[in-house]
Amino acid sequence: MLSRRYSDAALIWIFWVLVGVTPPGVGSASALTFEENKEVALEITMLFRAARAVISKYQRHINDPNTGDKGLTPEKVLEEAKANYEKSTGKPFRLEAGTTLKGLAQLAMLNAIREVMKNAQPLINERGRGFKGFLPAVFARLVADSFNRLMKGRAYIKLTAPRAYIRNRSNRPDKWEHNVIENVFKQANYPKDKPFMEEARHRGRAAFRLIIPEYYGKSCLTCHGEPRGERDLTGGKKEGGKLGELGGAISFAIYN
């Protein structure tokens, strides 16, 4: 057993070394083609979305004040996330071996999900407390923060939305994201769920960028629906969103 004097981040680093994978930020990789970047970006955003769906599924269970241990361990969430991934993509999740960017990003996303769920156990298992504030959007933001830290400048993921629907300022769309949301996704003839991608700068660096539109589902409208301005269960004001309306997007960048 490794000594507990190591931080979680250090243990993850050691794990990468033990399994023969170069940790993110170490060494260099050949530039990927546009199609290879697309494959990586879709892989990670689909896994990210699949994990968030698990938290959405168990919201009522998480907020049950009469149950202590909810059984939502990191392993449970990862297992269901992989099942959701297979359902949405039509293929089983397979961890790529080696030092490829795809393999590194897969490991970073899995470890980010694991880290967030490990840290959330005291909160979600607290007996006697109803609403925990551990919402799908909060989970996604925490996972994104962890993933971005682990990738150390190789790739970046973010949950964003139209500016009128942003609650957390850290999720505000940048100029590129805002332009795609307003001038591409909102076009009447734009295919629903179709990702948009191109070479564009991100945080001052050349990058491959991909953004996937997301639409309000029934569960989303509990907090984001009508009547507009009414306080929701989090204390925030409802945006007046409607079922099927464009309500957000997952943005992903791979640096060249």
NORLIN-V278925 format. One record per residue. N is the residue number from 1. RES is the residue in three letters. PHI is phi in radians with two decimals (* if undefined). PSI is psi in whole degrees, -180 to 180 (* if undefined). OMEGA is omega in whole degrees, 0 to 359 (* if undefined). Layout:
# NORLIN-V278925
n=N res=RES phi=PHI psi=PSI omega=OMEGA
n=N res=RES phi=PHI psi=PSI omega=OMEGA
This chain:
# NORLIN-V278925
n=1 res=MET phi=* psi=141 omega=177
n=2 res=LEU phi=-1.36 psi=142 omega=181
n=3 res=SER phi=-1.10 psi=144 omega=180
n=4 res=ARG phi=-1.31 psi=1 omega=177
n=5 res=ARG phi=-1.23 psi=-15 omega=177
n=6 res=TYR phi=-1.40 psi=142 omega=175
n=7 res=SER phi=-1.29 psi=164 omega=177
n=8 res=ASP phi=-1.03 psi=-41 omega=180
n=9 res=ALA phi=-1.07 psi=-40 omega=179
n=10 res=ALA phi=-1.17 psi=-39 omega=179
n=11 res=LEU phi=-1.12 psi=-39 omega=178
n=12 res=ILE phi=-1.13 psi=-41 omega=178
n=13 res=TRP phi=-1.08 psi=-46 omega=180
n=14 res=ILE phi=-1.09 psi=-39 omega=179
n=15 res=PHE phi=-1.03 psi=-45 omega=180
n=16 res=TRP phi=-1.02 psi=-42 omega=181
n=17 res=VAL phi=-1.16 psi=-43 omega=182
n=18 res=LEU phi=-1.10 psi=-35 omega=181
n=19 res=VAL phi=-1.56 psi=5 omega=174
n=20 res=GLY phi=1.41 psi=25 omega=180
n=21 res=VAL phi=-1.93 psi=133 omega=177
n=22 res=THR phi=-1.20 psi=123 omega=179
n=23 res=PRO phi=-1.06 psi=152 omega=179
n=24 res=PRO phi=-0.97 psi=140 omega=179
n=25 res=GLY phi=1.59 psi=-8 omega=180
n=26 res=VAL phi=-1.85 psi=135 omega=178
n=27 res=GLY phi=1.28 psi=-170 omega=180
n=28 res=SER phi=-2.38 psi=157 omega=180
n=29 res=ALA phi=-2.20 psi=151 omega=178
n=30 res=SER phi=-1.15 psi=148 omega=179
n=31 res=ALA phi=-1.08 psi=138 omega=180
n=32 res=LEU phi=-1.55 psi=156 omega=174
n=33 res=THR phi=-1.33 psi=169 omega=179
n=34 res=PHE phi=-1.02 psi=-44 omega=181
n=35 res=GLU phi=-1.17 psi=-36 omega=177
n=36 res=GLU phi=-1.18 psi=-41 omega=175
n=37 res=ASN phi=-1.07 psi=-42 omega=178
n=38 res=LYS phi=-1.03 psi=-43 omega=180
n=39 res=GLU phi=-1.07 psi=-46 omega=179
n=40 res=VAL phi=-1.11 psi=-47 omega=183
n=41 res=ALA phi=-1.07 psi=-45 omega=179
n=42 res=LEU phi=-1.15 psi=-39 omega=179
n=43 res=GLU phi=-1.01 psi=-50 omega=185
n=44 res=ILE phi=-1.30 psi=-40 omega=179
n=45 res=THR phi=-1.17 psi=-34 omega=178
n=46 res=MET phi=-1.21 psi=-38 omega=177
n=47 res=LEU phi=-1.20 psi=-41 omega=177
n=48 res=PHE phi=-1.03 psi=-48 omega=180
n=49 res=ARG phi=-1.13 psi=-40 omega=181
n=50 res=ALA phi=-1.11 psi=-38 omega=179
n=51 res=ALA phi=-1.23 psi=-41 omega=178
n=52 res=ARG phi=-1.07 psi=-35 omega=179
n=53 res=ALA phi=-1.10 psi=-30 omega=177
n=54 res=VAL phi=-1.13 psi=-44 omega=180
n=55 res=ILE phi=-1.14 psi=-38 omega=177
n=56 res=SER phi=-1.10 psi=-43 omega=180
n=57 res=LYS phi=-1.04 psi=-38 omega=186
n=58 res=TYR phi=-1.77 psi=19 omega=181
n=59 res=GLN phi=-1.01 psi=-46 omega=181
n=60 res=ARG phi=-1.10 psi=-39 omega=179
n=61 res=HIS phi=-1.16 psi=-44 omega=179
n=62 res=ILE phi=-1.03 psi=-38 omega=184
n=63 res=ASN phi=-1.59 psi=10 omega=178
n=64 res=ASP phi=-1.33 psi=113 omega=183
n=65 res=PRO phi=-1.31 psi=-13 omega=184
n=66 res=ASN phi=-1.62 psi=-5 omega=180
n=67 res=THR phi=-2.01 psi=132 omega=177
n=68 res=GLY phi=-1.45 psi=-94 omega=181
n=69 res=ASP phi=-1.13 psi=115 omega=183
n=70 res=LYS phi=-1.48 psi=-11 omega=181
n=71 res=GLY phi=1.31 psi=9 omega=180
n=72 res=LEU phi=-1.57 psi=65 omega=179
n=73 res=THR phi=-1.26 psi=164 omega=175
n=74 res=PRO phi=-0.96 psi=-40 omega=181
n=75 res=GLU phi=-1.14 psi=-40 omega=179
n=76 res=LYS phi=-1.11 psi=-46 omega=181
n=77 res=VAL phi=-1.14 psi=-42 omega=179
n=78 res=LEU phi=-1.13 psi=-40 omega=179
n=79 res=GLU phi=-1.07 psi=-46 omega=181
n=80 res=GLU phi=-1.27 psi=-32 omega=177
n=81 res=ALA phi=-1.11 psi=-42 omega=179
n=82 res=LYS phi=-1.15 psi=-35 omega=177
n=83 res=ALA phi=-1.17 psi=-41 omega=177
n=84 res=ASN phi=-1.11 psi=-40 omega=178
n=85 res=TYR phi=-1.03 psi=-47 omega=181
n=86 res=GLU phi=-1.11 psi=-39 omega=180
n=87 res=LYS phi=-1.14 psi=-40 omega=184
n=88 res=SER phi=-1.43 psi=-29 omega=183
n=89 res=THR phi=-1.77 psi=-19 omega=182
n=90 res=GLY phi=1.41 psi=12 omega=179
n=91 res=LYS phi=-2.50 psi=148 omega=179
n=92 res=PRO phi=-1.22 psi=151 omega=177
n=93 res=PHE phi=-1.28 psi=129 omega=177
n=94 res=ARG phi=-2.27 psi=125 omega=179
n=95 res=LEU phi=-1.35 psi=124 omega=181
n=96 res=GLU phi=-1.39 psi=132 omega=180
n=97 res=ALA phi=-1.45 psi=167 omega=175
n=98 res=GLY phi=1.63 psi=-164 omega=185
n=99 res=THR phi=-1.89 psi=24 omega=179
n=100 res=THR phi=-1.22 psi=156 omega=177
n=101 res=LEU phi=-1.07 psi=-39 omega=179
n=102 res=LYS phi=-1.05 psi=-46 omega=179
n=103 res=GLY phi=-1.11 psi=-42 omega=178
n=104 res=LEU phi=-1.09 psi=-44 omega=181
n=105 res=ALA phi=-1.19 psi=-38 omega=176
n=106 res=GLN phi=-1.04 psi=-49 omega=180
n=107 res=LEU phi=-1.07 psi=-42 omega=180
n=108 res=ALA phi=-1.11 psi=-42 omega=180
n=109 res=MET phi=-1.18 psi=-43 omega=178
n=110 res=LEU phi=-1.07 psi=-43 omega=180
n=111 res=ASN phi=-1.24 psi=-31 omega=177
n=112 res=ALA phi=-1.15 psi=-45 omega=178
n=113 res=ILE phi=-1.08 psi=-45 omega=180
n=114 res=ARG phi=-1.07 psi=-44 omega=181
n=115 res=GLU phi=-1.10 psi=-46 omega=181
n=116 res=VAL phi=-1.11 psi=-43 omega=181
n=117 res=MET phi=-1.22 psi=-35 omega=177
n=118 res=LYS phi=-1.10 psi=-46 omega=181
n=119 res=ASN phi=-1.20 psi=-25 omega=184
n=120 res=ALA phi=-1.51 psi=-8 omega=185
n=121 res=GLN phi=-0.96 psi=-48 omega=180
n=122 res=PRO phi=-1.03 psi=-37 omega=181
n=123 res=LEU phi=-1.23 psi=-54 omega=186
n=124 res=ILE phi=-1.25 psi=-19 omega=180
n=125 res=ASN phi=-1.70 psi=6 omega=182
n=126 res=GLU phi=-1.21 psi=117 omega=179
n=127 res=ARG phi=-1.38 psi=143 omega=178
n=128 res=GLY phi=1.58 psi=-5 omega=179
n=129 res=ARG phi=-2.00 psi=128 omega=180
n=130 res=GLY phi=-1.42 psi=-102 omega=183
n=131 res=PHE phi=-1.03 psi=123 omega=184
n=132 res=LYS phi=-1.74 psi=-17 omega=183
n=133 res=GLY phi=1.38 psi=6 omega=179
n=134 res=PHE phi=-1.59 psi=74 omega=184
n=135 res=LEU phi=-1.52 psi=163 omega=177
n=136 res=PRO phi=-0.94 psi=-40 omega=181
n=137 res=ALA phi=-1.18 psi=-36 omega=178
n=138 res=VAL phi=-1.20 psi=-45 omega=176
n=139 res=PHE phi=-0.99 psi=-47 omega=182
n=140 res=ALA phi=-1.08 psi=-41 omega=180
n=141 res=ARG phi=-1.13 psi=-42 omega=180
n=142 res=LEU phi=-1.16 psi=-41 omega=179
n=143 res=VAL phi=-1.13 psi=-43 omega=179
n=144 res=ALA phi=-1.06 psi=-43 omega=179
n=145 res=ASP phi=-1.06 psi=-43 omega=180
n=146 res=SER phi=-1.18 psi=-45 omega=179
n=147 res=PHE phi=-1.04 psi=-46 omega=182
n=148 res=ASN phi=-1.11 psi=-37 omega=177
n=149 res=ARG phi=-1.15 psi=-44 omega=182
n=150 res=LEU phi=-1.18 psi=-32 omega=181
n=151 res=MET phi=-1.37 psi=-14 omega=171
n=152 res=LYS phi=0.83 psi=52 omega=174
n=153 res=GLY phi=1.46 psi=10 omega=177
n=154 res=ARG phi=-1.60 psi=-36 omega=181
n=155 res=ALA phi=-2.67 psi=164 omega=186
n=156 res=TYR phi=-2.59 psi=135 omega=178
n=157 res=ILE phi=-2.21 psi=150 omega=184
n=158 res=LYS phi=-2.73 psi=141 omega=172
n=159 res=LEU phi=-1.69 psi=126 omega=182
n=160 res=THR phi=-2.37 psi=-173 omega=184
n=161 res=ALA phi=-2.90 psi=168 omega=171
n=162 res=PRO phi=-0.95 psi=145 omega=185
n=163 res=ARG phi=-0.96 psi=-35 omega=182
n=164 res=ALA phi=-1.19 psi=-17 omega=184
n=165 res=TYR phi=-1.88 psi=6 omega=182
n=166 res=ILE phi=-1.38 psi=131 omega=175
n=167 res=ARG phi=-1.88 psi=-44 omega=179
n=168 res=ASN phi=-1.64 psi=120 omega=186
n=169 res=ARG phi=-1.05 psi=-27 omega=180
n=170 res=SER phi=-1.18 psi=-16 omega=180
n=171 res=ASN phi=-1.67 psi=4 omega=181
n=172 res=ARG phi=-0.98 psi=138 omega=178
n=173 res=PRO phi=-1.21 psi=141 omega=173
n=174 res=ASP phi=-1.38 psi=-178 omega=186
n=175 res=LYS phi=-1.03 psi=-43 omega=180
n=176 res=TRP phi=-1.15 psi=-47 omega=180
n=177 res=GLU phi=-1.09 psi=-43 omega=180
n=178 res=HIS phi=-1.07 psi=-43 omega=180
n=179 res=ASN phi=-1.10 psi=-43 omega=180
n=180 res=VAL phi=-1.16 psi=-45 omega=180
n=181 res=ILE phi=-1.04 psi=-48 omega=186
n=182 res=GLU phi=-1.41 psi=-35 omega=188
n=183 res=ASN phi=-1.90 psi=-6 omega=177
n=184 res=VAL phi=-2.07 psi=-61 omega=184
n=185 res=PHE phi=-1.11 psi=-32 omega=183
n=186 res=LYS phi=-1.52 psi=1 omega=174
n=187 res=GLN phi=-1.18 psi=137 omega=185
n=188 res=ALA phi=-1.04 psi=-31 omega=184
n=189 res=ASN phi=-1.71 psi=8 omega=180
n=190 res=TYR phi=-1.32 psi=128 omega=182
n=191 res=PRO phi=-1.06 psi=131 omega=180
n=192 res=LYS phi=-1.09 psi=139 omega=177
n=193 res=ASP phi=1.30 psi=-2 omega=183
n=194 res=LYS phi=-1.33 psi=125 omega=177
n=195 res=PRO phi=-1.20 psi=153 omega=173
n=196 res=PHE phi=-2.04 psi=136 omega=182
n=197 res=MET phi=-2.56 psi=150 omega=176
n=198 res=GLU phi=-2.96 psi=168 omega=173
n=199 res=GLU phi=-1.40 psi=123 omega=181
n=200 res=ALA phi=-2.75 psi=157 omega=182
n=201 res=ARG phi=-1.32 psi=146 omega=176
n=202 res=HIS phi=-2.39 psi=120 omega=181
n=203 res=ARG phi=0.93 psi=41 omega=176
n=204 res=GLY phi=1.42 psi=6 omega=182
n=205 res=ARG phi=-2.12 psi=147 omega=175
n=206 res=ALA phi=-1.15 psi=137 omega=185
n=207 res=ALA phi=-2.72 psi=157 omega=165
n=208 res=PHE phi=-1.54 psi=130 omega=183
n=209 res=ARG phi=-2.18 psi=138 omega=178
n=210 res=LEU phi=-2.36 psi=139 omega=178
n=211 res=ILE phi=-2.42 psi=135 omega=183
n=212 res=ILE phi=-2.01 psi=126 omega=179
n=213 res=PRO phi=-1.26 psi=149 omega=177
n=214 res=GLU phi=-2.30 psi=145 omega=187
n=215 res=TYR phi=-2.14 psi=148 omega=182
n=216 res=TYR phi=-1.12 psi=125 omega=171
n=217 res=GLY phi=-1.70 psi=178 omega=183
n=218 res=LYS phi=-1.03 psi=-42 omega=182
n=219 res=SER phi=-1.18 psi=-29 omega=181
n=220 res=CYS phi=-1.15 psi=-33 omega=187
n=221 res=LEU phi=-1.25 psi=-13 omega=175
n=222 res=THR phi=-1.00 psi=-39 omega=179
n=223 res=CYS phi=-1.83 psi=-28 omega=189
n=224 res=HIS phi=-1.96 psi=5 omega=184
n=225 res=GLY phi=-1.61 psi=-146 omega=183
n=226 res=GLU phi=-1.81 psi=160 omega=0
n=227 res=PRO phi=-1.38 psi=142 omega=181
n=228 res=ARG phi=-1.02 psi=134 omega=178
n=229 res=GLY phi=1.63 psi=-17 omega=178
n=230 res=GLU phi=-1.22 psi=145 omega=179
n=231 res=ARG phi=-1.29 psi=133 omega=177
n=232 res=ASP phi=-1.65 psi=-173 omega=185
n=233 res=LEU phi=-1.19 psi=-15 omega=177
n=234 res=THR phi=-1.55 psi=-11 omega=185
n=235 res=GLY phi=1.69 psi=-8 omega=178
n=236 res=GLY phi=-1.43 psi=168 omega=181
n=237 res=LYS phi=-1.62 psi=133 omega=178
n=238 res=LYS phi=-1.13 psi=144 omega=183
n=239 res=GLU phi=-1.53 psi=-11 omega=182
n=240 res=GLY phi=1.43 psi=23 omega=180
n=241 res=GLY phi=-1.16 psi=156 omega=181
n=242 res=LYS phi=-2.09 psi=153 omega=181
n=243 res=LEU phi=-0.94 psi=129 omega=179
n=244 res=GLY phi=1.48 psi=-5 omega=180
n=245 res=GLU phi=-1.32 psi=148 omega=175
n=246 res=LEU phi=-1.09 psi=118 omega=184
n=247 res=GLY phi=-2.13 psi=-11 omega=182
n=248 res=GLY phi=-3.00 psi=-173 omega=179
n=249 res=ALA phi=-2.86 psi=151 omega=172
n=250 res=ILE phi=-1.84 psi=124 omega=183
n=251 res=SER phi=-1.96 psi=136 omega=183
n=252 res=PHE phi=-2.39 psi=139 omega=179
n=253 res=ALA phi=-2.29 psi=138 omega=172
n=254 res=ILE phi=-2.07 psi=122 omega=185
n=255 res=TYR phi=-1.39 psi=138 omega=179
n=256 res=ASN phi=-1.34 psi=* omega=*
